[in-house]
């Protein structure tokens, strides 16, 4: 709503005629704007039109032109593109000081709710948080269901858009796999001199996180590996925003960087929701499992909920019944497993003793089963 019109130029597919305008007419901006307006059939309004230079890394001359276009002052400009390629393709151009860089992150939970058209729910969450008031069971349950959905879908706009359009998790998963593959291709293409080390770090992240180590173990990459040998690769991955790095601080107070230990770190994938089937084996034989044992199927189907909610709850994208919980736990537990905590036990469609009995009957006695109770702090 801030602009009356816009012109989007995608330099990956932009014609030679458009690119020639940047070569020929930057010293005559009246002609430049007249011709580009005519080419895209868009009327320009002073201070009310924005130019969007998409994939600007494919035409560095347009990036250099920002200096003169901004100085002209008639219109606003937005540049987008691959961070890695933008940083690389700077030869023979003057990098404009007029650029203000914005770091674009994956969508957070608020933005995820907005994409799902749940603005009203977010307003309630925000108000209750600010006033320190409970949301009520129904809305809290809905918010938690959507939060779990957010953890599955993730925050990448393309994946979120696919889910909004199709509600198909296979398609969403396919998009996230493509994004991971693009990351690997970028590492091979741009991490010159560190590509093998950066690739090995990137591929090791899920396994490292699943082990709950206090720090990233370099020895898992190579037997004789030392942090100093991989420091450049970590820095490249962090600088390219493919990963997030969390450094240990000896004294967590004001001035964290002054007490930062660069050799002790944890490494996370930069995007939320990158959980794939090839990592499911990493869930096996853990010391502790926290699983929902949500409902008793008979109580669920004979309860007071509407039929649509019942079908959703017992479906593949719903909640785990007591029997489902027991089945999955039996597939995952191993010799190292000592404890299981059963959570999210329905107040209306389950009983804690039912959830305990079903799981206890199928899990060996050596493993302790702990219960959480509705509306109680366990």
Buried (B, 14 or more C-beta within 10 A) or exposed (E): EEEBBBBEBBBEEBEEEBBEBBEEBBEEBEEBBEBBBEBBEBEBEEEBBBBBBBBBBBBBBBBBBBBBBBEEEBBBBEBBBBBBBBEBBEEEBEEBEEEEEEEEEBBEBEBBBEBBEBEEBBEBBEEBEEEEEEBEEEBBBBBEBBEEBBBBBBBBEEBBBBBBEEEEBEEBBEBBBEBBEEBBEBBEEBBEEBBEBBBBBBEBBBBBBBEEEEBBEBEBBEEEBEBEEBBBBBBBBBEBBBBBBEBBBEEEEEEEEEBBEEEBBBBBBBBBBBBEEEEEEBEEEBEEBEBBBBBBBEBBBEBEBEEEEBEBBBEEEBBBBBBBBBBBBEEBBEEEBEEBBBBBBBEEBBBBEBBBEBBBEBBEEEBEBEBBEEEEEE
